[in-house]
C-alpha cells in the first residue's frame, strides 16, 4: 500500500492512497529489460 501526506509544517493530513500492484528497478526499465508497470490508484 502507499499513502500520500501533506506536511510542510504542523500536523500532516492524508491526501490519498492506494495499492502498488508491481514495481521494477529504474535501471532495468532504462535498459529495456522490463516494461514500465501500469499503476492504478484507488481513492477512498
Backbone as CSV, one residue per row, in Angstrom:
resi,resn,N_x,N_y,N_z,CA_x,CA_y,CA_z,C_x,C_y,C_z
1,UNK,0.835,-1.180,0.000,0.000,0.000,0.000,0.879,1.242,0.000
2,UNK,0.337,2.334,-0.482,1.063,3.603,-0.419,0.089,4.689,0.024
3,UNK,0.622,5.679,0.717,-0.191,6.784,1.222,0.555,8.081,0.953
4,UNK,-0.152,9.118,0.549,0.438,10.427,0.302,0.009,11.377,1.412
5,UNK,0.987,12.093,1.978,0.728,13.025,3.072,1.102,14.443,2.655
6,UNK,0.470,15.427,3.297,0.777,16.832,3.103,1.232,17.369,4.452
7,UNK,2.523,17.727,4.595,3.010,18.201,5.887,4.210,19.130,5.759
8,UNK,4.050,20.315,5.143,5.185,21.233,5.125,5.515,21.723,6.528
9,UNK,4.509,21.811,7.377,4.703,22.158,8.788,3.438,21.774,9.538
10,UNK,3.573,21.520,10.814,2.415,21.144,11.613,2.023,19.695,11.409
11,UNK,0.769,19.406,11.672,0.279,18.030,11.587,-0.042,17.658,10.139
12,UNK,0.367,16.465,9.728,0.138,16.002,8.357,-1.301,15.542,8.174
13,UNK,-1.802,15.692,6.972,-3.119,15.145,6.632,-2.948,14.206,5.452
14,UNK,-3.771,13.202,5.381,-3.694,12.206,4.313,-4.347,12.774,3.064
15,UNK,-3.617,12.773,1.951,-4.154,13.265,0.680,-4.778,12.153,-0.147
16,UNK,-4.303,10.948,0.015,-4.835,9.827,-0.751,-3.944,8.623,-0.583
17,UNK,-4.319,7.544,-1.208,-3.532,6.323,-1.105,-4.029,5.292,-2.083
18,UNK,-3.404,4.148,-2.048,-3.800,3.082,-2.949,-2.931,1.862,-2.747
19,UNK,-2.979,0.959,-3.695,-2.211,-0.280,-3.630,-1.238,-0.321,-4.792
20,UNK,-0.004,-0.759,-4.538,1.003,-0.908,-5.580,0.898,-2.327,-6.118
21,UNK,0.561,-2.452,-7.401,0.394,-3.778,-8.000,1.739,-4.421,-8.306
22,UNK,2.691,-3.642,-8.819,4.022,-4.173,-9.113,5.017,-3.023,-9.176
23,UNK,6.294,-3.363,-9.105,7.356,-2.358,-9.180,8.572,-2.966,-9.857
24,UNK,9.337,-2.131,-10.545,10.566,-2.568,-11.211,11.647,-1.528,-10.969
25,UNK,12.895,-1.959,-10.975,14.017,-1.041,-10.805,14.121,-0.122,-12.013
26,UNK,14.391,1.171,-11.785,14.505,2.124,-12.887,15.608,1.737,-13.856
27,UNK,16.719,1.194,-13.361,17.821,0.829,-14.252,17.406,-0.281,-15.215
28,UNK,16.597,-1.215,-14.767,16.119,-2.290,-15.640,15.181,-1.734,-16.705
29,UNK,14.360,-0.771,-16.344,13.449,-0.147,-17.307,14.248,0.643,-18.338
30,UNK,15.268,1.379,-17.885,16.087,2.183,-18.793,16.803,1.303,-19.817
31,UNK,17.203,0.105,-19.431,17.898,-0.811,-20.337,16.929,-1.544,-21.259
32,UNK,15.625,-1.386,-21.035,14.631,-2.050,-21.862,14.389,-3.492,-21.459
33,UNK,14.904,-3.891,-20.293,14.748,-5.272,-19.837,13.338,-5.533,-19.310
34,UNK,12.677,-4.484,-18.854,11.356,-4.629,-18.239,10.460,-3.520,-18.767
35,UNK,9.209,-3.867,-19.020,8.245,-2.829,-19.390,7.871,-2.048,-18.148
36,UNK,7.680,-0.729,-18.245,7.246,0.048,-17.084,5.878,-0.438,-16.607
37,UNK,5.670,-0.563,-15.305,4.387,-1.049,-14.793,3.277,-0.016,-14.967
38,UNK,2.077,-0.493,-15.166,0.902,0.368,-15.175,0.451,0.514,-13.731
39,UNK,0.188,1.724,-13.308,-0.154,1.966,-11.914,-1.587,2.468,-11.831
40,UNK,-2.344,1.874,-10.945,-3.707,2.314,-10.694,-3.824,2.657,-9.223
41,UNK,-4.409,3.778,-8.920,-4.594,4.184,-7.527,-6.081,4.201,-7.205
42,UNK,-6.405,3.777,-6.015,-7.788,3.782,-5.546,-7.928,4.875,-4.503
43,UNK,-8.934,5.701,-4.652,-9.188,6.751,-3.663,-10.329,6.303,-2.770
44,UNK,-10.184,6.565,-1.507,-11.218,6.138,-0.568,-11.725,7.208,0.289
